[in-house]
C-alpha cells in the first residue's frame, strides 16, 4: 500500500522552548486505520495540528497525498477532514448550516444530497434544523465529524473521538469509522482507550515525549503481545530452582514464594504440561495458580516507561 | 482563488447580522436618532449655521462616520475574535484557503454591514433634517473606503485581543474619543489655533472632513489630504495583517 501521509524529520519547538516533537518520521498507508497512542502531552495533537495546518513546524517536511503541506497547502488540506479533541462548535448555528459552511470553506460546490447522507449516517438528520447549543455532548461530537466529512475528504483525523462518550455511542462511532474505511477513507485516530485501538486499528503507533517509539501492524503487535503468564503460588518458599527446570526460564519471585512462567499461546506447544510434570518430579508443590494475558495496554505502559 | 470559501465566510458572517438584527442594525439607528434629537433639535436650535449649513444638517456626515467607524471595528473584531474564543478557528486554519481570502471574507462582511448601516443612518437623518449630497459618488467612495479600512483595523484588534476586555478597550478608549474629537459635531475651524493643530494629529478628522465635503463641499482639510490619509491608514492595516499571517501571530503556534 502506498503512503498517503509522509512525515519526515518533523520537529516542533514552542516559543516557550518546549520540544513537542523530536524528529518524527511516520508513513500512513492509504486506506488504513492508524491509531496513535500516547500519554497526555506526548505530542499527538501537535503532530495532527501540523499536518492539518493549524500549527507551524519548526523543522521537517510533511507530504499529504504527495503534496507538501506548506508549499502546496491548498491541495494537501483539501484531502483532509479534521475532528479535533475539544468540542468547538458554533453554538447558535443550525446543524445543517454549520455542516454546509464547512463544505463551502473547503471549496466544494453545494451538494445537499451529500450533506443529507452524512447527517443520516451519523443519526443527525432529525436534528438538522436544531441549534447546536441545544444538542448533547455526543451529538455535538457527531456534528464535528459531519463537518469534517462534509467535503468528502480522503483522510480523516479523529483526535480522541470518543473521549467522554458513553459506551453505546462509542461503539456506534466505531461502526461509522469502519464504514468510512470501507468507502476508502484513511483514518488516523488518537485515543486514550487502548481497547479502541485494539478494536479498530490496522496499525498502531506509540508516541512519547515527542518521539515515535513504535509503529507496528496491530496483528504483529498482538502476536508479540499474545504472551500469557502463568503464576504458581508455592506451598513453601524455595531458595533456588533445581537444574532440571532451568530450560523453562522460570522466574522466582516474592522471595521464593511464587514461580512465574511466560509462554506463547500462538505456539504449537505451551510447555505447561511438561512444566507441571517436572515440578512434581522436583518435589515442588503449589497451592494455587493463575494466568494472565498481556494486553496492548501493558505493552503501551511498558514502552512509555522505558522510552 | 477559493471563491466558495470566501463566499462561505462572508455569508456566515452576514447571517450573524440578520440573527442579531437588533444589536447590529436597530441599536445604532436608535442611538443615532437620539443624537439628532439631542444635538440637532435641542442644542442645534440654539446654534446658528456652521459654514452656511444648519447645525442639524452639518452633523449628519459626522454621525454616519461615528457609527461606521465603531461598527466596522466592532463587526470585524468580533467576527474573527469569536472563532478564536470558541475554538472554531481550527476549521478556518485547516481549510484550503489563503490568508488573503480569509481577510476578504471577514473584512468584506464587516464592511458590508457598516456600509448598509451608514446608508440606513443617512436615510434616518433624512427624516430629521433636509439633506442634499453634492458628490454622491465621492460620498459612497469615502463610505466604502472608511468601512473597509476600519474593518481591517477591527480585524487586527480581533486577532490581538485575548479577552473580551481587550476587544472593547481600543474601540472604547481610543476610537470613540478620537471620533468625538474628530469634528463629528463641530468644524475644527471653531477650535482655538493650538487645539486646531492638535486636532490635525487625529486621523478621524480627515475622514470626517472628506466625507462632509462630499455632502456640502465644506471641509476642514483639503479633500486630497483626506483621501491620502485614509489610504495611508488602509495600507498600514494591510501591512500589519500581512505580518500577522506571515508570523501566525496569535493564530498559529
Interface residues (C-beta under 8 A of the other chain):
Chain A: X14 X15 X49 X52 X53 X54 X55 X56 X73 X74 X75 X76 X77 X78 X80 X82 X84 X86 X88 X89 X90 X91 X92 X97 X101 X102 X103 X104 X105 X106 X107 X108 X109 X147
Chain B: X2 X4 X5 X7 X8 X9 X11 X12 X15 X19 X86 X87 X88 X90 X91 X92 X93 X94 X95 X96 X97 X98 X248 X252 X253
